[in-house]
Amino acid sequence: MPGHTRLPGYVRGHAGVVDIVQPAHVLPDTNAHFKGENPQYVYSVRFDSHELWGTGAESFTLVVEMYESYLETVS
């Protein structure tokens, strides 16, 4: 997503697993610029540390709350 976003840069382009789909919330990215509330579902996405930072990273999982428009389908 171009421009300012609340999606952390370190998860962009990495594969994760959706654990929970939460109710829709106002998308701050559009609402702050007076482009409408654009409510979207929020997803709790789990990432493996090795997916994000490589095989030398400490082993843990990270859960990031992501708006629907931040997600891409992995084939």
trRosetta pair geometry for C-beta under 8 A, 3 or more apart (Angstrom, degrees):
i j d omega theta_ij theta_ji phi_ij phi_ji
1 5 4.9 109 87 -83 120 145
1 7 6.7 113 36 15 119 137
1 29 7.2 -13 149 -164 144 166
1 69 6.3 74 -85 133 134 104
1 70 6.4 -67 -12 -102 130 64
3 29 7.4 117 101 -167 112 108
4 29 6.6 -178 99 -133 78 85
4 32 8.0 -61 92 79 133 141
5 29 5.5 1 -114 -101 63 132
5 70 7.1 134 179 -98 132 106
6 28 6.2 57 -26 62 135 123
6 29 6.7 -130 -1 -58 89 95
6 67 7.5 82 62 -6 108 115
7 11 6.8 -112 176 68 89 107
7 12 6.4 93 133 -72 119 94
7 66 6.4 48 -112 -128 96 95
7 67 7.8 -99 -65 33 98 90
7 70 4.6 161 -85 -133 134 132
8 11 5.2 72 78 9 95 101
8 12 7.7 -149 100 -25 52 83
8 64 6.4 -115 24 -131 119 138
9 12 5.6 -41 -155 6 44 119
10 14 7.9 -5 146 -1 55 140
10 52 5.8 49 157 -168 99 115
10 53 7.8 -2 -170 -66 119 88
11 14 5.4 -102 -162 46 51 115
11 16 6.9 -5 -161 -35 113 134
11 45 7.6 114 -175 96 144 128
11 47 6.0 -129 -122 -56 105 157
11 52 6.6 -41 -96 -110 60 114
11 62 8.0 -137 -83 102 115 126
11 64 5.5 -78 -55 7 166 168
11 66 7.8 -124 111 -78 147 129
14 47 6.2 50 119 -134 128 126
14 51 5.2 118 -172 145 116 103
14 52 5.6 20 -134 -93 171 65
15 47 7.9 141 96 -121 42 84
15 51 6.1 -107 60 -159 76 140
15 74 5.2 60 -118 -95 108 156
16 45 4.1 78 112 165 139 104
16 46 5.7 166 -174 75 100 39
16 47 4.3 -58 -102 -77 110 76
16 51 7.3 163 -78 101 65 155
16 64 7.3 -91 -111 37 174 106
17 45 6.8 151 71 -159 32 66
17 46 4.8 -23 61 59 90 98
17 47 8.0 170 18 -74 69 37
18 21 6.8 27 171 -62 123 83
18 43 5.1 -56 -131 -169 105 121
18 44 7.2 105 -160 72 60 54
18 45 5.6 -37 -94 -100 56 75
18 46 7.9 175 -91 14 8 79
18 71 7.9 16 -74 -121 119 143
19 44 4.8 -56 63 99 99 103
19 45 7.1 167 7 -107 83 20
19 46 5.2 71 -36 -23 118 112
19 63 6.8 -45 23 -126 140 117
20 43 7.2 159 84 -157 54 50
20 44 4.0 26 47 32 97 120
21 41 5.6 -7 -171 175 95 132
21 42 7.8 141 -164 77 49 44
21 43 5.7 -22 -107 -104 63 76
21 44 7.9 -126 -62 19 25 77
22 25 7.6 4 113 -20 112 109
22 41 6.6 149 70 -172 56 74
22 42 4.3 -25 63 71 115 94
22 43 7.1 -162 17 -78 83 24
22 44 6.8 85 -27 -27 108 92
22 65 7.6 -9 15 -143 143 105
23 41 7.1 -112 172 -124 16 70
23 42 7.4 8 70 26 41 95
24 39 4.1 68 154 159 120 106
24 40 5.7 177 -142 94 89 10
24 41 5.2 -54 -83 -72 70 49
24 42 7.4 142 -122 -12 28 76
25 39 6.4 -177 92 -144 13 81
25 40 7.0 -34 56 61 61 61
25 42 5.5 16 15 -35 115 121
25 67 7.6 -106 64 -105 97 97
26 31 5.2 37 164 -49 114 151
26 37 4.4 -74 -128 -164 98 93
26 38 7.2 86 -159 62 58 60
26 39 5.7 -46 -86 -91 43 72
27 30 5.0 45 94 23 111 101
27 31 6.3 156 82 -13 57 96
27 37 7.1 120 32 160 71 47
27 38 4.2 -43 32 93 123 106
27 39 6.9 -172 -16 -102 81 18
27 40 5.2 50 -64 7 108 114
27 67 5.5 87 -115 -150 95 156
27 69 6.9 31 -122 17 146 129
28 31 5.5 -65 -130 48 33 109
28 32 5.6 37 172 -27 73 109
29 32 6.8 -56 -149 27 13 108
29 33 7.5 -14 155 6 49 112
29 38 7.9 -56 67 72 85 140
29 67 7.6 -136 4 40 119 160
29 69 7.9 -113 49 73 143 137
30 33 6.2 -77 -157 48 35 98
30 35 4.1 -95 -168 79 87 108
30 36 5.6 -23 142 67 124 70
30 37 7.3 83 92 158 109 6
30 38 4.3 55 53 13 149 139
31 34 7.7 36 -174 -76 35 26
31 35 7.4 -97 -66 54 22 69
31 36 7.0 -73 -88 105 61 30
31 37 5.3 34 -89 -115 110 47
31 38 7.0 -138 -47 31 80 91
35 38 7.2 6 108 -25 91 125
38 69 8.0 -4 156 -25 126 141
40 67 4.6 68 90 -169 136 97
40 68 4.1 -139 -177 25 113 105
40 69 5.9 -85 -115 -12 162 90
41 67 7.7 133 81 -156 43 54
41 68 4.9 74 54 -56 81 117
42 65 5.5 7 174 -176 115 97
42 66 6.9 152 -160 74 66 32
42 67 5.9 -40 -104 -95 70 52
42 68 7.6 -95 -78 -34 29 73
43 65 7.3 155 78 -155 40 49
43 66 5.1 -28 63 65 92 88
43 67 7.8 121 17 -135 82 4
43 68 6.8 104 -18 -84 108 58
43 71 6.4 40 30 -60 150 135
44 63 5.5 2 -177 -175 94 114
44 64 7.7 157 -153 76 49 33
44 65 5.9 -25 -97 -97 64 67
45 63 6.9 153 75 -153 38 61
45 64 5.4 -26 63 63 93 84
45 65 7.9 154 17 -100 78 17
45 66 5.2 1 3 12 125 126
45 71 7.6 171 -71 -98 142 105
46 61 5.4 -2 -170 180 101 121
46 62 7.3 147 -155 76 53 41
46 63 5.2 -26 -95 -96 68 79
47 51 5.6 -126 -171 71 87 124
47 52 5.5 65 151 -45 131 115
47 61 6.7 153 76 -160 43 68
47 62 4.9 -22 62 63 98 92
47 63 7.6 172 17 -85 73 29
47 64 6.7 21 -4 1 117 109
48 51 4.5 94 65 -2 88 105
48 52 7.3 -176 89 -3 49 85
48 61 6.0 -40 -100 -104 48 76
49 52 5.8 -64 -151 43 37 106
49 53 5.8 -29 174 34 75 107
49 57 4.5 -146 146 123 105 131
49 58 6.2 -46 140 82 163 60
49 59 6.0 -178 50 -136 126 28
49 60 4.8 64 -34 54 133 68
49 61 7.0 -114 -26 -82 82 27
49 62 6.6 100 -76 -16 74 104
50 53 7.1 -78 -119 61 23 67
50 54 6.5 -47 -157 129 61 15
50 55 5.5 36 -146 -97 110 44
50 57 5.7 -169 -89 51 51 111
50 59 7.0 -2 -39 -110 103 73
52 57 7.2 41 75 -43 83 175
52 62 7.0 -2 -12 31 154 136
53 56 7.6 -91 130 70 91 74
53 57 3.8 99 88 -73 113 139
54 57 5.7 126 66 -19 61 99
66 70 4.4 -118 -174 76 104 134
66 71 6.2 114 125 -58 130 87
67 70 5.1 100 63 -5 72 105
68 71 6.0 -56 -163 20 41 113
